């Protein structure tokens, strides 16, 4: 092995490190929570300043990382081909077989050591990783600024020229869920975040029957209940709105708002003579098959919080 072979190999190792640097930087910087950034880096104001500067232009930052990663991976491919040629000259193996091994080995190294490992590491320690890469990434951004800015503006121009209808632009719920799952697999989205996204996406398909309080668990009051017992039920349940029924739960006559009892609490005598029907509010009745999303809008329109 000559000096040139060693030199190429060292360069290739350095390129692998740079590939890991860019891949981890993408995950770390885009998964930092602003609150943690201010609290945990308060003792390192210079590092925090660099990180905040990078995050001020997320699109340019992403373009810079992608440009750097692309250049590094292309350079690694060129160096690995040169190494494969050097090996083929001094080996009895055919060039086609050598190049086949070169492609397989290079792909595995880039995927495992240039993508998966740094992204997993960065997703577990985003703040530490971002602190370590912020300064070199800032200066790389300065060097690549003309290219990154040109590409960023080109993308912005292309996007602004594309005229899409709202229907074409809207993503379907299953597509959003798929992106959330993909982001979780790549380490850019945490498990809790994926669960939240999937819950929001599935919100439109949830019906009232799935979230309503079971009949046996409903706290309700008969209109003939003594006012003292009513107050005891309110205190023990902690509910601010309680359904009132006439003979059974199938005959709901309205909703008792506990705050409506407050004016009568000053006068205990008047409270004992109070008829619950006089302060009962109209109940809102809905079918069990109603979509929970539609119910939420109806609650907002009618400014109410309970339905039967």
N, C-alpha and C positions, 0 to 999 in steps of 0.2 A: 504494500500500500504506500503510495507516494504522499508527499505533503499536500498536493492538491486535493486528494481524496479526503484527507483529514479535515482540511479547511472547509470543504463543501459540507461535510457531516456536521461540523460545529455550527455552520450557518443554518443548516436545516433544523438543528435542535433549537437554535435561537428563534427561528420562525415559528416553531411549534409553541414556544413560550409566548410569543406575540399573539398567536391565534387564541391561546387560552386567555390571554390578557383582554383581548377585545370581546370574546364571548362572555367572560365573567363580568366585564364592565357593563355590558348591556343589561344583564339581569340585575346586578347590584344597584345601579343607578336608577333604574326604572321601578324598583320595588321598595325604595326607601320611603318611609313615612315621615312627613314633615315634622311632626311632633318629636319623634325620636332623633331626628337630625339636629334640632335645636337643643334638646336636652343632653344628648350623649356627646356632642362635639363642642359643648360650651367651653371646654378647656383647650380646644384647638381651633381658635378663631380663623387662622389662615386656611386650614384644611376645609373648614366649613364654608369659607368664602369661595374656594375653588369649586366645591361640590354644588353650591347654590348657583354659581355662574353657569356651570354646565347644564343644570336643570332649568335655567331660564329659557333656553331654546331647545326643547326636547327633540324637535324635528331635525334641527341641524346636528344635534348630538348623535341621534340615531344614524343619520347619513354618514357622519364622520366615522362612527364605529363600523358601519357596513363597508365603507370604502377601505378603511384600514384592514379589516378582516379579509376582504376580497384580495387586496394587494398581497397580503401575507400568504394566503392559501395558493394564489397563482405562483408566487415566488417559490413556495415550498414544492409545488408540482414541478417547476422547472429544475430546481436543484435535485429533486429525487430522480428525475429522468436522466440528468447528467451522471448521477451516482450509478444508476442502473446501466448506463452505457459503459462506464468505467468497469463495472463488474462483469458485464457481458464480454468485454475484450479479453479478460483474463480468466474466463470460465468456459467450460465445454457446453454449458447450457445454451439453448437457442435464444436469440434476442426476444422473440415473441413470448417465450415462457418467462424470461427475466422481466419484461415489461408487464406481463400479467400479474406476477408477484408484486411488482412495484406499485401497481394501481391498487391492489387489494390491501397491501400493508399500509400505504399512505392513507387510504380511505379510513381504515380502522383507527389509525393513530389520530387523525384529525377528528373523527367522530367521538372517540373515547377521551383523548387527552386535550383536544382542542375545543370540544363542545360540551360533552356530558359532564365530565368531572369539574371543570371550572364553573359551569352554570349551577351545578348542584351545590358546590362550595359557596358560591356567591349568594344563592337563594337562602342558605342557612345563616350566613354572616354578611348580609348586604352592607351594613354600616362599616364594618372593618374592611371589606373588599373595596368599597367605594372610596374610603379614606386613603387606601394604598394606591389606587389607580388615578385619583382625581388630578394630581399635579402632572404626571406624564401625559394623561389624556388631554389635559388642557393645552399643553404645548403641541401635542399632535394635532389638536384642533386648530391651533394657530397656523401650523405648517400646511394643513390640508384645507384651510379656510376658503381659498379661491375656488377649489374644486367642489367642496361641500356646499358652499353658498350657491354656486351655479346650479348644482343638481337640485338643491332645495327649492330655489326659485322656479326652476323648470317644472318640478313636480307641482308646485303651487299653481303655476300658470296652466298646466294641463288639466288639473282638477277643476280650476275655475272655468275652463272652457267646456267641460263636459256638462251638457244639460240633461239631467236625469229627473224623471218625475219622482214624486214622493214614494210611489209604489215601487219603482225600480231601485230607489236608494235604500228603502227599508229592508233590513235583514229579517229573515224568518226566525222565530224562536228557537227552532232546532239548530239553525246555523250558529246562533249566539252561544247556545249550550255546547256545541261542538268546538267552537273557538275557546271557550272556557276550559273544556277538558284538555284541549291541545296545549293551552298555556300552562295548565297544571303539570302536564307531562314534561314540558320543557323547563319547568321551574320558575316561570315568570309570574305565575298566579298561585297563591297559597291555597291550602285546602279549605279554609274558612271562606276565602273570597270566592272560590269556585262554588261552594255550597250556597252562598248568598246569591250569586248570579243565576244559578239553576233554580233557586226558589223564586226569584223575580220573574224569570222566563216562564216558569210553570204557573205563575199567579193567574194568568188569564184563563187557564183551563180548570181552575179550582171552582167547585160549585159550593153553595151554601151548606149542603148536607154534610160535606167533609169537615167543616170547621164549626158547625153550630154546637151549642151546649146540649147534651143528651137530655131527654125529657126527665129522667130520674134525678138529674143533677140540678135542675132548675130551682132556684129559690123564688118562690111566689107567695102571694098573700091573698086570702079571701077578703072580699069587700066587707064581710061581717066580722072580721077579726077585731078584737079589742085593741084600742090605740096603744095600750101599755105593751101588749104582745107585739104589736107592729114595731114599736121602738126597740124591743128586745131582739127581734129578727134583724132589724137594720144594724144594730150594734154587733151582733154575732156574725152576720154575713159580710159586713163591710162593703156591701153593694150600695151604689148611689142611685140605681134605677131598678125597680122591682116590679114585675108584672102582677096585675091584680085580676083575679078571676071571680066569677059569680058562684058557680057550683063546683066546677072542676077546671083543669087546665085547658079543656077544649072550649071553654067559654071565657076567654080573655076579654076583659072590658076596658083595659087601658094600662098605662104605665104610671107607677108612683115614683116621682122624683123626690128623693129625701130632702132636698133643699127647699121644697115647697112646704115642708113641715116647720121650717125654722121660725116663720112669723108667729106660729101658734105655740111654740115652746115657752114663750114669755108668760103666756096665760094658761096655766095648767087646767083651769076650769073649762076654758074654751076648747082646749085640746081634747078633753074627754067627750065633749059634745060634737066633735068634728066628724063629719061623714067623709070617708075616703073618696067617695065619688065626686065630691065637690072640687077636689084638687087633682083628680086623675087626669092625666094627659092622654091624648089619642094614641093608640098603638099602631105601629107600622107593620103590616102583614106582608110577607113575601113567600114565594114558592121555594121549596127545597132545591129545585133545579136551577135557580138563578145563579149566574156567574158572580163570583165574589168581587170581580173587578167592577161589574155593573152596580153591585150593591154599594161598593165604596163610593162611587160617583153619586148614587142616590142619597147616601148618608150626607155627603158634602152639600148637595143641593138643598136637602131638607133640614140640614144642621141638627142631625140626630145621631145617636150612637148605639141604638138598640132596635132590634126588629124581631118579630115573632113569626 
